[in-house]
Amino acid sequence: MWKEKYKIGVELIDSQHKELFNRVYDFLSTMQSKGDWDEKLEKVKETMNFMQEYVVVHFNDEEAYQDEIGYPEREEHKKVHADFRSTINNYVEIFNKQGFSEELVQQFGAKLMTWLIMHVCKADKKIGEYAQSKGENN
C-alpha cells in the first residue's frame, strides 16, 4: 500500500507513515477476505488499539519536527491531528456502545485509508517541501 510518492523526505516520519499504511492495508485486506467474522473482529480490535496508541506517538513526533524547523502551518496541522484523534476515539466509543457491526467496521476502515492518503499526500507533503526549501530534510 505504501508508495514512494508518499515520502516527505524525513526518515522518521516516512518510516512511521509506512507503518501506518501497512497496518491500514492489512486491516482492509482482512476485512475484504473470506473468513470467519470472529477472526476478523480480532484484527479490528488490534487495529483500533494500534491506531489509538501509534497516532499519538506519530503525531507528537511530527509536531515536534514541525516545531524544530519552524513550520509556519504547524498550528493548523496540530488541529487536523487533534481532529483525527477524536475521530478514532469516537469510533472506539461507537464500537463500545453498538458493537462491531460489519457496516461500522467497513466505515472505519474507509475513514482510516481516506484520511491517511489525503493527509500524507497533501498536508504532510507540505512539511517535507518546507523542510527541503530550508535545507532541513534528513
N, CA, C and O atoms as a GROMACS GRO file, in nm:
protein
  552
    1MET      N    1   0.081  -0.119   0.000
    1MET     CA    2   0.000   0.000   0.000
    1MET      C    3   0.086   0.125   0.000
    1MET      O    4   0.049   0.226  -0.061
    2TRP      N    5   0.200   0.120   0.068
    2TRP     CA    6   0.291   0.233   0.070
    2TRP      C    7   0.345   0.256  -0.070
    2TRP      O    8   0.378   0.162  -0.142
    3LYS      N    9   0.353   0.383  -0.108
    3LYS     CA   10   0.409   0.421  -0.237
    3LYS      C   11   0.517   0.526  -0.214
    3LYS      O   12   0.506   0.609  -0.124
    4GLU      N   13   0.618   0.521  -0.295
    4GLU     CA   14   0.729   0.616  -0.281
    4GLU      C   15   0.682   0.761  -0.293
    4GLU      O   16   0.742   0.850  -0.234
    5LYS      N   17   0.575   0.784  -0.367
    5LYS     CA   18   0.526   0.921  -0.384
    5LYS      C   19   0.473   0.980  -0.252
    5LYS      O   20   0.451   1.100  -0.242
    6TYR      N   21   0.452   0.894  -0.151
    6TYR     CA   22   0.406   0.942  -0.022
    6TYR      C   23   0.520   0.997   0.065
    6TYR      O   24   0.496   1.064   0.165
    7LYS      N   25   0.644   0.967   0.026
    7LYS     CA   26   0.758   1.013   0.105
    7LYS      C   27   0.761   1.165   0.115
    7LYS      O   28   0.733   1.236   0.018
    8ILE      N   29   0.794   1.212   0.235
    8ILE     CA   30   0.812   1.356   0.252
    8ILE      C   31   0.959   1.392   0.267
    8ILE      O   32   0.995   1.510   0.267
    9GLY      N   33   1.044   1.291   0.280
    9GLY     CA   34   1.188   1.316   0.287
    9GLY      C   35   1.243   1.330   0.427
    9GLY      O   36   1.357   1.374   0.444
   10VAL      N   37   1.165   1.294   0.527
   10VAL     CA   38   1.211   1.297   0.666
   10VAL      C   39   1.203   1.152   0.715
   10VAL      O   40   1.095   1.096   0.729
   11GLU      N   41   1.319   1.093   0.741
   11GLU     CA   42   1.328   0.950   0.765
   11GLU      C   43   1.233   0.898   0.873
   11GLU      O   44   1.161   0.801   0.850
   12LEU      N   45   1.231   0.962   0.990
   12LEU     CA   46   1.146   0.915   1.099
   12LEU      C   47   0.998   0.920   1.058
   12LEU      O   48   0.925   0.824   1.079
   13ILE      N   49   0.956   1.031   1.003
   13ILE     CA   50   0.816   1.047   0.965
   13ILE      C   51   0.778   0.951   0.854
   13ILE      O   52   0.671   0.891   0.857
   14ASP      N   53   0.866   0.936   0.755
   14ASP     CA   54   0.839   0.842   0.646
   14ASP      C   55   0.827   0.699   0.697
   14ASP      O   56   0.740   0.624   0.651
   15SER      N   57   0.912   0.659   0.790
   15SER     CA   58   0.904   0.522   0.842
   15SER      C   59   0.776   0.503   0.923
   15SER      O   60   0.716   0.395   0.919
   16GLN      N   61   0.732   0.605   0.994
   16GLN     CA   62   0.607   0.595   1.068
   16GLN      C   63   0.488   0.591   0.973
   16GLN      O   64   0.393   0.517   0.996
   17HIS      N   65   0.494   0.670   0.866
   17HIS     CA   66   0.387   0.665   0.766
   17HIS      C   67   0.379   0.527   0.703
   17HIS      O   68   0.270   0.475   0.682
   18LYS      N   69   0.493   0.467   0.673
   18LYS     CA   70   0.494   0.332   0.616
   18LYS      C   71   0.423   0.235   0.709
   18LYS      O   72   0.342   0.152   0.666
   19GLU      N   73   0.453   0.245   0.836
   19GLU     CA   74   0.389   0.156   0.935
   19GLU      C   75   0.239   0.178   0.937
   19GLU      O   76   0.162   0.082   0.941
   20LEU      N   77   0.196   0.302   0.935
   20LEU     CA   78   0.052   0.332   0.933
   20LEU      C   79  -0.014   0.275   0.808
   20LEU      O   80  -0.119   0.211   0.817
   21PHE      N   81   0.046   0.298   0.692
   21PHE     CA   82  -0.010   0.245   0.568
   21PHE      C   83  -0.016   0.092   0.572
   21PHE      O   84  -0.116   0.033   0.532
   22ASN      N   85   0.091   0.029   0.619
   22ASN     CA   86   0.093  -0.117   0.624
   22ASN      C   87  -0.016  -0.171   0.716
   22ASN      O   88  -0.083  -0.269   0.682
   23ARG      N   89  -0.035  -0.108   0.830
   23ARG     CA   90  -0.138  -0.154   0.924
   23ARG      C   91  -0.278  -0.137   0.867
   23ARG      O   92  -0.362  -0.226   0.880
   24VAL      N   93  -0.303  -0.022   0.804
   24VAL     CA   94  -0.435   0.003   0.748
   24VAL      C   95  -0.461  -0.090   0.631
   24VAL      O   96  -0.571  -0.142   0.616
   25TYR      N   97  -0.360  -0.112   0.548
   25TYR     CA   98  -0.375  -0.204   0.434
   25TYR      C   99  -0.404  -0.345   0.484
   25TYR      O  100  -0.491  -0.414   0.431
   26ASP      N  101  -0.331  -0.388   0.585
   26ASP     CA  102  -0.352  -0.522   0.643
   26ASP      C  103  -0.493  -0.534   0.699
   26ASP      O  104  -0.560  -0.637   0.682
   27PHE      N  105  -0.538  -0.430   0.765
   27PHE     CA  106  -0.673  -0.427   0.820
   27PHE      C  107  -0.777  -0.441   0.708
   27PHE      O  108  -0.868  -0.523   0.717
   28LEU      N  109  -0.763  -0.359   0.603
   28LEU     CA  110  -0.859  -0.363   0.493
   28LEU      C  111  -0.856  -0.497   0.420
   28LEU      O  112  -0.960  -0.548   0.379
   29SER      N  113  -0.738  -0.553   0.403
   29SER     CA  114  -0.726  -0.684   0.338
   29SER      C  115  -0.798  -0.791   0.418
   29SER      O  116  -0.867  -0.877   0.363
   30THR      N  117  -0.782  -0.786   0.549
   30THR     CA  118  -0.850  -0.881   0.637
   30THR      C  119  -1.001  -0.866   0.624
   30THR      O  120  -1.074  -0.965   0.617
   31MET      N  121  -1.048  -0.743   0.622
   31MET     CA  122  -1.192  -0.719   0.613
   31MET      C  123  -1.251  -0.767   0.480
   31MET      O  124  -1.366  -0.811   0.475
   32GLN      N  125  -1.173  -0.760   0.375
   32GLN     CA  126  -1.221  -0.799   0.242
   32GLN      C  127  -1.203  -0.948   0.214
   32GLN      O  128  -1.257  -0.999   0.116
   33SER      N  129  -1.129  -1.016   0.299
   33SER     CA  130  -1.104  -1.158   0.277
   33SER      C  131  -1.226  -1.241   0.320
   33SER      O  132  -1.310  -1.197   0.398
   34LYS      N  133  -1.230  -1.361   0.267
   34LYS     CA  134  -1.333  -1.454   0.314
   34LYS      C  135  -1.284  -1.511   0.446
   34LYS      O  136  -1.164  -1.527   0.469
   35GLY      N  137  -1.376  -1.541   0.529
   35GLY     CA  138  -1.335  -1.598   0.657
   35GLY      C  139  -1.433  -1.565   0.766
   35GLY      O  140  -1.534  -1.497   0.746
   36ASP      N  141  -1.401  -1.616   0.881
   36ASP     CA  142  -1.486  -1.606   0.999
   36ASP      C  143  -1.485  -1.463   1.054
   36ASP      O  144  -1.379  -1.403   1.072
   37TRP      N  145  -1.604  -1.409   1.083
   37TRP     CA  146  -1.615  -1.273   1.135
   37TRP      C  147  -1.543  -1.259   1.268
   37TRP      O  148  -1.484  -1.154   1.295
   38ASP      N  149  -1.548  -1.362   1.352
   38ASP     CA  150  -1.480  -1.354   1.482
   38ASP      C  151  -1.330  -1.335   1.466
   38ASP      O  152  -1.267  -1.262   1.543
   39GLU      N  153  -1.272  -1.402   1.366
   39GLU     CA  154  -1.129  -1.384   1.339
   39GLU      C  155  -1.102  -1.243   1.288
   39GLU      O  156  -1.003  -1.180   1.326
   40LYS      N  157  -1.190  -1.193   1.203
   40LYS     CA  158  -1.176  -1.057   1.152
   40LYS      C  159  -1.189  -0.956   1.266
   40LYS      O  160  -1.120  -0.854   1.269
   41LEU      N  161  -1.278  -0.985   1.357
   41LEU     CA  162  -1.302  -0.896   1.470
   41LEU      C  163  -1.175  -0.876   1.553
   41LEU      O  164  -1.151  -0.767   1.605
   42GLU      N  165  -1.095  -0.980   1.565
   42GLU     CA  166  -0.968  -0.966   1.636
   42GLU      C  167  -0.878  -0.864   1.567
   42GLU      O  168  -0.812  -0.785   1.634
   43LYS      N  169  -0.876  -0.866   1.434
   43LYS     CA  170  -0.795  -0.770   1.357
   43LYS      C  171  -0.849  -0.629   1.376
   43LYS      O  172  -0.772  -0.533   1.385
   44VAL      N  173  -0.981  -0.615   1.381
   44VAL     CA  174  -1.042  -0.484   1.403
   44VAL      C  175  -0.996  -0.427   1.537
   44VAL      O  176  -0.950  -0.313   1.545
   45LYS      N  177  -1.008  -0.507   1.640
   45LYS     CA  178  -0.970  -0.461   1.774
   45LYS      C  179  -0.820  -0.429   1.780
   45LYS      O  180  -0.780  -0.329   1.840
   46GLU      N  181  -0.740  -0.513   1.720
   46GLU     CA  182  -0.596  -0.491   1.716
   46GLU      C  183  -0.564  -0.358   1.645
   46GLU      O  184  -0.480  -0.281   1.691
   47THR      N  185  -0.630  -0.334   1.533
   47THR     CA  186  -0.605  -0.212   1.457
   47THR      C  187  -0.650  -0.089   1.535
   47THR      O  188  -0.581   0.013   1.535
   48MET      N  189  -0.764  -0.098   1.600
   48MET     CA  190  -0.812   0.016   1.679
   48MET      C  191  -0.714   0.048   1.791
   48MET      O  192  -0.680   0.165   1.814
   49ASN      N  193  -0.669  -0.053   1.861
   49ASN     CA  194  -0.573  -0.031   1.970
   49ASN      C  195  -0.444   0.031   1.916
   49ASN      O  196  -0.390   0.125   1.974
   50PHE      N  197  -0.396  -0.025   1.806
   50PHE     CA  198  -0.275   0.028   1.744
   50PHE      C  199  -0.292   0.175   1.707
   50PHE      O  200  -0.208   0.258   1.739
   51MET      N  201  -0.402   0.205   1.637
   51MET     CA  202  -0.424   0.342   1.591
   51MET      C  203  -0.433   0.439   1.709
   51MET      O  204  -0.377   0.548   1.703
   52GLN      N  205  -0.503   0.399   1.813
   52GLN     CA  206  -0.516   0.487   1.929
   52GLN      C  207  -0.379   0.521   1.988
   52GLN      O  208  -0.355   0.635   2.029
   53GLU      N  209  -0.291   0.424   1.992
   53GLU     CA  210  -0.160   0.446   2.052
   53GLU      C  211  -0.060   0.508   1.954
   53GLU      O  212   0.010   0.603   1.988
   54TYR      N  213  -0.055   0.453   1.833
   54TYR     CA  214   0.051   0.491   1.740
   54TYR      C  215   0.032   0.631   1.684
   54TYR      O  216   0.130   0.703   1.664
   55VAL      N  217  -0.092   0.671   1.659
   55VAL     CA  218  -0.108   0.807   1.605
   55VAL      C  219  -0.064   0.911   1.706
   55VAL      O  220  -0.017   1.018   1.667
   56VAL      N  221  -0.077   0.883   1.834
   56VAL     CA  222  -0.030   0.977   1.935
   56VAL      C  223   0.121   0.992   1.924
   56VAL      O  224   0.173   1.104   1.923
   57VAL      N  225   0.191   0.880   1.917
   57VAL     CA  226   0.337   0.882   1.904
   57VAL      C  227   0.377   0.952   1.774
   57VAL      O  228   0.462   1.042   1.774
   58HIS      N  229   0.314   0.911   1.665
   58HIS     CA  230   0.348   0.968   1.535
   58HIS      C  231   0.318   1.118   1.531
   58HIS      O  232   0.403   1.197   1.488
   59PHE      N  233   0.200   1.157   1.574
   59PHE     CA  234   0.164   1.299   1.570
   59PHE      C  235   0.258   1.382   1.658
   59PHE      O  236   0.297   1.492   1.620
   60ASN      N  237   0.294   1.329   1.774
   60ASN     CA  238   0.388   1.401   1.862
   60ASN      C  239   0.523   1.420   1.792
   60ASN      O  240   0.581   1.528   1.797
   61ASP      N  241   0.572   1.314   1.728
   61ASP     CA  242   0.700   1.323   1.656
   61ASP      C  243   0.690   1.422   1.540
   61ASP      O  244   0.780   1.503   1.519
   62GLU      N  245   0.582   1.413   1.466
   62GLU     CA  246   0.565   1.501   1.351
   62GLU      C  247   0.552   1.648   1.394
   62GLU      O  248   0.608   1.738   1.331
   63GLU      N  249   0.479   1.670   1.501
   63GLU     CA  250   0.462   1.806   1.552
   63GLU      C  251   0.592   1.861   1.610
   63GLU      O  252   0.622   1.979   1.595
   64ALA      N  253   0.670   1.776   1.675
   64ALA     CA  254   0.800   1.820   1.727
   64ALA      C  255   0.892   1.858   1.612
   64ALA      O  256   0.966   1.956   1.621
   65TYR      N  257   0.886   1.782   1.504
   65TYR     CA  258   0.967   1.815   1.386
   65TYR      C  259   0.923   1.949   1.326
   65TYR      O  260   1.006   2.030   1.288
   66GLN      N  261   0.794   1.970   1.320
   66GLN     CA  262   0.743   2.097   1.268
   66GLN      C  263   0.792   2.214   1.354
   66GLN      O  264   0.831   2.318   1.302
   67ASP      N  265   0.790   2.196   1.486
   67ASP     CA  266   0.839   2.300   1.576
   67ASP      C  267   0.989   2.324   1.552
   67ASP      O  268   1.035   2.438   1.547
   68GLU      N  269   1.062   2.215   1.537
   68GLU     CA  270   1.207   2.221   1.517
   68GLU      C  271   1.245   2.302   1.392
   68GLU      O  272   1.341   2.379   1.395
   69ILE      N  273   1.170   2.285   1.285
   69ILE     CA  274   1.204   2.355   1.160
   69ILE      C  275   1.128   2.487   1.145
   69ILE      O  276   1.148   2.559   1.047
   70GLY      N  277   1.042   2.519   1.241
   70GLY     CA  278   0.966   2.643   1.235
   70GLY      C  279   0.862   2.643   1.124
   70GLY      O  280   0.839   2.744   1.058
   71TYR      N  281   0.798   2.528   1.107
   71TYR     CA  282   0.698   2.514   1.001
   71TYR      C  283   0.583   2.613   1.025
   71TYR      O  284   0.522   2.610   1.132
   72PRO      N  285   0.555   2.700   0.928
   72PRO     CA  286   0.458   2.808   0.952
   72PRO      C  287   0.312   2.763   0.970
   72PRO      O  288   0.232   2.836   1.027
   73GLU      N  289   0.276   2.645   0.921
   73GLU     CA  290   0.137   2.598   0.932
   73GLU      C  291   0.118   2.495   1.042
   73GLU      O  292   0.022   2.417   1.040
   74ARG      N  293   0.210   2.495   1.138
   74ARG     CA  294   0.206   2.388   1.239
   74ARG      C  295   0.083   2.391   1.328
   74ARG      O  296   0.035   2.286   1.369
   75GLU      N  297   0.031   2.508   1.359
   75GLU     CA  298  -0.088   2.514   1.445
   75GLU      C  299  -0.210   2.455   1.375
   75GLU      O  300  -0.288   2.383   1.437
   76GLU      N  301  -0.226   2.484   1.247
   76GLU     CA  302  -0.336   2.425   1.170
   76GLU      C  303  -0.320   2.273   1.160
   76GLU      O  304  -0.416   2.197   1.169
   77HIS      N  305  -0.194   2.233   1.142
   77HIS     CA  306  -0.164   2.090   1.129
   77HIS      C  307  -0.196   2.017   1.260
   77HIS      O  308  -0.250   1.906   1.259
   78LYS      N  309  -0.162   2.079   1.371
   78LYS     CA  310  -0.192   2.019   1.502
   78LYS      C  311  -0.342   2.002   1.521
   78LYS      O  312  -0.388   1.903   1.578
   79LYS      N  313  -0.420   2.098   1.472
   79LYS     CA  314  -0.565   2.089   1.483
   79LYS      C  315  -0.618   1.970   1.401
   79LYS      O  316  -0.707   1.898   1.446
   80VAL      N  317  -0.563   1.951   1.283
   80VAL     CA  318  -0.603   1.837   1.199
   80VAL      C  319  -0.570   1.706   1.271
   80VAL      O  320  -0.650   1.612   1.269
   81HIS      N  321  -0.454   1.699   1.333
   81HIS     CA  322  -0.417   1.580   1.410
   81HIS      C  323  -0.515   1.557   1.525
   81HIS      O  324  -0.559   1.445   1.548
   82ALA      N  325  -0.548   1.664   1.596
   82ALA     CA  326  -0.641   1.652   1.710
   82ALA      C  327  -0.777   1.603   1.662
   82ALA      O  328  -0.841   1.520   1.727
   83ASP      N  329  -0.820   1.653   1.548
   83ASP     CA  330  -0.950   1.610   1.492
   83ASP      C  331  -0.947   1.461   1.458
   83ASP      O  332  -1.045   1.391   1.482
   84PHE      N  333  -0.836   1.414   1.402
   84PHE     CA  334  -0.827   1.272   1.367
   84PHE      C  335  -0.823   1.184   1.491
   84PHE      O  336  -0.885   1.077   1.495
   85ARG      N  337  -0.750   1.229   1.594
   85ARG     CA  338  -0.750   1.153   1.721
   85ARG      C  339  -0.893   1.142   1.774
   85ARG      O  340  -0.934   1.037   1.823
   86SER      N  341  -0.967   1.251   1.764
   86SER     CA  342  -1.108   1.250   1.809
   86SER      C  343  -1.191   1.153   1.726
   86SER      O  344  -1.276   1.082   1.779
   87THR      N  345  -1.166   1.150   1.597
   87THR     CA  346  -1.239   1.057   1.509
   87THR      C  347  -1.215   0.912   1.553
   87THR      O  348  -1.310   0.834   1.564
   88ILE      N  349  -1.090   0.879   1.578
   88ILE     CA  350  -1.059   0.742   1.623
   88ILE      C  351  -1.126   0.714   1.757
   88ILE      O  352  -1.186   0.608   1.775
   89ASN      N  353  -1.116   0.807   1.849
   89ASN     CA  354  -1.179   0.788   1.981
   89ASN      C  355  -1.331   0.778   1.971
   89ASN      O  356  -1.394   0.703   2.046
   90ASN      N  357  -1.390   0.853   1.877
   90ASN     CA  358  -1.535   0.842   1.856
   90ASN      C  359  -1.573   0.703   1.807
   90ASN      O  360  -1.674   0.647   1.850
   91TYR      N  361  -1.493   0.647   1.716
   91TYR     CA  362  -1.521   0.511   1.670
   91TYR      C  363  -1.507   0.410   1.782
   91TYR      O  364  -1.585   0.315   1.791
   92VAL      N  365  -1.410   0.430   1.868
   92VAL     CA  366  -1.394   0.341   1.983
   92VAL      C  367  -1.522   0.346   2.068
   92VAL      O  368  -1.573   0.242   2.109
   93GLU      N  369  -1.572   0.465   2.094
   93GLU     CA  370  -1.696   0.479   2.172
   93GLU      C  371  -1.814   0.413   2.102
   93GLU      O  372  -1.894   0.344   2.165
   94ILE      N  373  -1.825   0.437   1.972
   94ILE     CA  374  -1.935   0.377   1.895
   94ILE      C  375  -1.928   0.225   1.901
   94ILE      O  376  -2.029   0.159   1.925
   95PHE      N  377  -1.809   0.170   1.881
   95PHE     CA  378  -1.794   0.024   1.886
   95PHE      C  379  -1.825  -0.030   2.026
   95PHE      O  380  -1.884  -0.137   2.040
   96ASN      N  381  -1.784   0.044   2.128
   96ASN     CA  382  -1.812   0.000   2.265
   96ASN      C  383  -1.963   0.001   2.294
   96ASN      O  384  -2.012  -0.086   2.366
   97LYS      N  385  -2.035   0.098   2.238
   97LYS     CA  386  -2.179   0.109   2.264
   97LYS      C  387  -2.262   0.020   2.172
   97LYS      O  388  -2.357  -0.045   2.216
   98GLN      N  389  -2.226   0.016   2.043
   98GLN     CA  390  -2.309  -0.052   1.944
   98GLN      C  391  -2.256  -0.188   1.899
   98GLN      O  392  -2.327  -0.264   1.833
   99GLY      N  393  -2.133  -0.218   1.936
   99GLY     CA  394  -2.074  -0.342   1.890
   99GLY      C  395  -2.006  -0.322   1.755
   99GLY      O  396  -2.008  -0.213   1.698
  100PHE      N  397  -1.945  -0.429   1.707
  100PHE     CA  398  -1.866  -0.424   1.586
  100PHE      C  399  -1.944  -0.478   1.467
  100PHE      O  400  -1.919  -0.589   1.420
  101SER      N  401  -2.038  -0.400   1.420
  101SER     CA  402  -2.112  -0.444   1.301
  101SER      C  403  -2.021  -0.432   1.180
  101SER      O  404  -1.929  -0.350   1.176
  102GLU      N  405  -2.047  -0.517   1.082
  102GLU     CA  406  -1.964  -0.516   0.962
  102GLU      C  407  -1.971  -0.379   0.892
  102GLU      O  408  -1.871  -0.331   0.838
  103GLU      N  409  -2.088  -0.319   0.892
  103GLU     CA  410  -2.105  -0.188   0.829
  103GLU      C  411  -2.018  -0.081   0.896
  103GLU      O  412  -1.950  -0.003   0.828
  104LEU      N  413  -2.020  -0.078   1.030
  104LEU     CA  414  -1.938   0.019   1.102
  104LEU      C  415  -1.789  -0.007   1.083
  104LEU      O  416  -1.710   0.087   1.071
  105VAL      N  417  -1.752  -0.132   1.081
  105VAL     CA  418  -1.611  -0.168   1.062
  105VAL      C  419  -1.564  -0.124   0.924
  105VAL      O  420  -1.454  -0.070   0.910
  106GLN      N  421  -1.645  -0.147   0.821
  106GLN     CA  422  -1.609  -0.104   0.686
  106GLN      C  423  -1.598   0.048   0.680
  106GLN      O  424  -1.507   0.103   0.617
  107GLN      N  425  -1.689   0.116   0.746
  107GLN     CA  426  -1.687   0.263   0.751
  107GLN      C  427  -1.557   0.312   0.818
  107GLN      O  428  -1.493   0.405   0.770
  108PHE      N  429  -1.521   0.248   0.927
  108PHE     CA  430  -1.398   0.282   0.998
  108PHE      C  431  -1.276   0.262   0.909
  108PHE      O  432  -1.190   0.349   0.901
  109GLY      N  433  -1.269   0.149   0.841
  109GLY     CA  434  -1.157   0.121   0.752
  109GLY      C  435  -1.146   0.222   0.639
  109GLY      O  436  -1.037   0.269   0.607
  110ALA      N  437  -1.259   0.255   0.579
  110ALA     CA  438  -1.260   0.354   0.471
  110ALA      C  439  -1.214   0.490   0.522
  110ALA      O  440  -1.140   0.561   0.454
  111LYS      N  441  -1.258   0.526   0.641
  111LYS     CA  442  -1.219   0.654   0.701
  111LYS      C  443  -1.067   0.657   0.724
  111LYS      O  444  -1.002   0.757   0.696
  112LEU      N  445  -1.013   0.548   0.777
  112LEU     CA  446  -0.869   0.542   0.802
  112LEU      C  447  -0.790   0.561   0.674
  112LEU      O  448  -0.699   0.643   0.667
  113MET      N  449  -0.825   0.484   0.571
  113MET     CA  450  -0.748   0.488   0.447
  113MET      C  451  -0.761   0.623   0.378
  113MET      O  452  -0.662   0.679   0.333
  114THR      N  453  -0.882   0.675   0.370
  114THR     CA  454  -0.903   0.804   0.304
  114THR      C  455  -0.826   0.914   0.375
  114THR      O  456  -0.757   0.994   0.312
  115TRP      N  457  -0.838   0.917   0.507
  115TRP     CA  458  -0.770   1.021   0.582
  115TRP      C  459  -0.619   1.009   0.566
  115TRP      O  460  -0.551   1.109   0.544
  116LEU      N  461  -0.567   0.890   0.577
  116LEU     CA  462  -0.423   0.870   0.569
  116LEU      C  463  -0.368   0.916   0.434
  116LEU      O  464  -0.269   0.989   0.430
  117ILE      N  465  -0.430   0.874   0.327
  117ILE     CA  466  -0.382   0.912   0.194
  117ILE      C  467  -0.392   1.064   0.176
  117ILE      O  468  -0.295   1.128   0.135
  118MET      N  469  -0.506   1.119   0.206
  118MET     CA  470  -0.525   1.263   0.186
  118MET      C  471  -0.431   1.346   0.273
  118MET      O  472  -0.373   1.444   0.228
  119HIS      N  473  -0.416   1.305   0.397
  119HIS     CA  474  -0.333   1.381   0.490
  119HIS      C  475  -0.186   1.374   0.450
  119HIS      O  476  -0.118   1.477   0.446
  120VAL      N  477  -0.137   1.256   0.422
  120VAL     CA  478   0.004   1.241   0.387
  120VAL      C  479   0.034   1.309   0.254
  120VAL      O  480   0.134   1.379   0.241
  121CYS      N  481  -0.053   1.288   0.156
  121CYS     CA  482  -0.027   1.343   0.022
  121CYS      C  483  -0.041   1.494   0.015
  121CYS      O  484   0.020   1.558  -0.070
  122LYS      N  485  -0.120   1.550   0.101
  122LYS     CA  486  -0.140   1.696   0.095
  122LYS      C  487  -0.069   1.766   0.210
  122LYS      O  488   0.029   1.836   0.188
  123ALA      N  489  -0.118   1.748   0.330
  123ALA     CA  490  -0.067   1.825   0.444
  123ALA      C  491   0.077   1.788   0.479
  123ALA      O  492   0.160   1.877   0.499
  124ASP      N  493   0.107   1.660   0.486
  124ASP     CA  494   0.242   1.620   0.526
  124ASP      C  495   0.345   1.648   0.416
  124ASP      O  496   0.460   1.679   0.446
  125LYS      N  497   0.305   1.638   0.292
  125LYS     CA  498   0.395   1.671   0.181
  125LYS      C  499   0.444   1.815   0.193
  125LYS      O  500   0.558   1.846   0.160
  126LYS      N  501   0.356   1.902   0.240
  126LYS     CA  502   0.393   2.043   0.255
  126LYS      C  503   0.504   2.061   0.359
  126LYS      O  504   0.590   2.148   0.346
  127ILE      N  505   0.501   1.977   0.462
  127ILE     CA  506   0.608   1.982   0.564
  127ILE      C  507   0.741   1.948   0.498
  127ILE      O  508   0.841   2.017   0.518
  128GLY      N  509   0.740   1.840   0.420
  128GLY     CA  510   0.862   1.798   0.350
  128GLY      C  511   0.913   1.905   0.255
  128GLY      O  512   1.033   1.931   0.247
  129GLU      N  513   0.822   1.965   0.182
  129GLU     CA  514   0.861   2.071   0.087
  129GLU      C  515   0.920   2.191   0.161
  129GLU      O  516   1.019   2.249   0.117
  130TYR      N  517   0.858   2.228   0.272
  130TYR     CA  518   0.910   2.339   0.351
  130TYR      C  519   1.048   2.305   0.406
  130TYR      O  520   1.140   2.386   0.397
  131ALA      N  521   1.062   2.185   0.461
  131ALA     CA  522   1.191   2.142   0.516
  131ALA      C  523   1.299   2.144   0.407
  131ALA      O  524   1.411   2.190   0.430
  132GLN      N  525   1.264   2.094   0.291
  132GLN     CA  526   1.360   2.090   0.181
  132GLN      C  527   1.401   2.232   0.140
  132GLN      O  528   1.518   2.258   0.112
  133SER      N  529   1.306   2.324   0.137
  133SER     CA  530   1.336   2.461   0.099
  133SER      C  531   1.431   2.528   0.198
  133SER      O  532   1.503   2.622   0.164
  134LYS      N  533   1.430   2.479   0.322
  134LYS     CA  534   1.517   2.533   0.426
  134LYS      C  535   1.642   2.448   0.445
  134LYS      O  536   1.724   2.478   0.531
  135GLY      N  537   1.655   2.341   0.365
  135GLY     CA  538   1.772   2.252   0.377
  135GLY      C  539   1.768   2.167   0.501
  135GLY      O  540   1.872   2.130   0.555
  136GLU      N  541   1.647   2.135   0.550
  136GLU     CA  542   1.629   2.064   0.676
  136GLU      C  543   1.604   1.915   0.663
  136GLU      O  544   1.613   1.842   0.762
  137ASN      N  545   1.573   1.866   0.542
  137ASN     CA  546   1.540   1.723   0.529
  137ASN      C  547   1.659   1.636   0.569
  137ASN      O  548   1.775   1.672   0.552
  138ASN      N  549   1.624   1.518   0.623
  138ASN     CA  550   1.731   1.423   0.657
  138ASN      C  551   1.700   1.287   0.605
  138ASN      O  552   1.778   1.194   0.624
   0.00000   0.00000   0.00000
